[in-house]
């Protein structure tokens, strides 16, 4: 049995952490024993405990940042030396065979594996180059790509868009996010609308994700105002925790100016997210940069039509006008021009939703993705 040390950058339950949790749940326990290192206590620890996974908190800071905080990086690197030493000791004591880092923003696992001469896999969930770069390195993106490559037996990306900076290197591999269709079928919207104060005849546009400028809630709100003129029964559901309070206050102010207080509903974070998505007539994804977009496959799995901005890895999921609908930008006029025909002709949206579910079965089944990860792990240990 091989012992795998998973090192994650966050203890929350967003897309990268959910894929990690699904992987931990489905890895063949006759062949692999998993140990999970987290930066702090949080929801991920509780869910991993339920799976019987050993969880070890090791305080870590992110090694990368946005442009405004580049100057902080050297201090974070120095602070993280202790985490590298701690993980190095965990590798020795637990007799770890391979280290698996679950994000580009965490270097501690890669450096500890290098010190202990153990194979290391780096799973990237971030856009690291291009116009809509998500995280930056103070030494430049070219250095970052070379560093990740040098300290990895294999680099996995959650989309081709994520791996684009690595060119045609032999050690890169795409493993998409996955979802369990069996579990998706267990979800229902019965009672959800009532809980949210919605009527059965309301037409619901929805967004799921952290409330911050990168997710485009402001642009969707403006598009919603344009559509509301033609569809009085329209409601907008914004699901997710507030990450940028100033941005949230700007949205609230715009809602008041547009007199939409009764038509826009903020739910905060919801545990049974598939129930909420199933209650939507259309899910809108208006992110400026999305390496994959897990919420898209969640919506596709419960037959909720998706309208998404053509960015990052999203075109790898949605076939435009077939399994969903792509928008050239998140400008309000562009969003409204794609959504309005779908509200006028519901059959077109429903047909796309049916094709979307077939796409999930063929390309995004979680069991297929975990099998790919198992194969990569065995290859790296073999090398």
C-alpha angles and dihedrals in degrees: 000000000000121000116222123194112206115199117193131188097217140038094207127096106247126132099290093045093046091053089049091050092050089050092051090049095051105035110119102261091198088066105026137042114197130211119184127209115198129183094230142347116288147121093307091060092053093050093046090050089056088057092052093248118152107241124197120188112217114175109238137165125212112268092207132050145171121284095268093058101043091114090063095060100085089053091049090050092053091046090051095058088090092055091052090053092046093050090045088057092047089054090053098043096043092042091234117196098193139011120219118195114200101203143029091236094067118071099164096091093047093051093045091050090050092052091049092043093238126144114261131203120198116204110196124203098168139086104239102176139033138046096317099041111171102198131020137203119219089226092055136264093272091059090046093054092048091047094051091047094048094050097047136079086197134007114210123193128194089224142007087253090061092051096043094103091058094063116199100334114155093228097064125096135175119229112173125211112268139204136201108244090193091060092043091060090059092066124093137181092218108128093004095097091049092050089053094048094251129141125228093246095051116113106224127208111186144193128193124196145068113316103246137117093264091064094055102230091148093056092047090051090054091048089049090055090054092050095044090069090066099033112042093179092061120123130186119217117196111191122188145067121287110252098168113044095186090053091048091052090052089053091049090050091051091049089055093047090051092044092235099132092121094045104050118069125191111200101178116216115340126202098206094050096163090059089055094045091050089056091058123093091206131010114214122204110188101164118151090218126013121171090198119334110226093191088065094062089042089057092044090052092058094041097251111149114242131215111188139171113251099247139126113336097345096100087057089063104037126054102207116247090002114063094006143336128272126207121205093226141352093254109135093238092053093048093048093048091058097040098047097066090049091055090048094048110032092177092070092054093046092050090053090049091056092050089047092059090053089051090055091053093049103040114010107043106137093224091060092051094049091050088056091051091049090052092050092049092052092047092052094047089048091054 
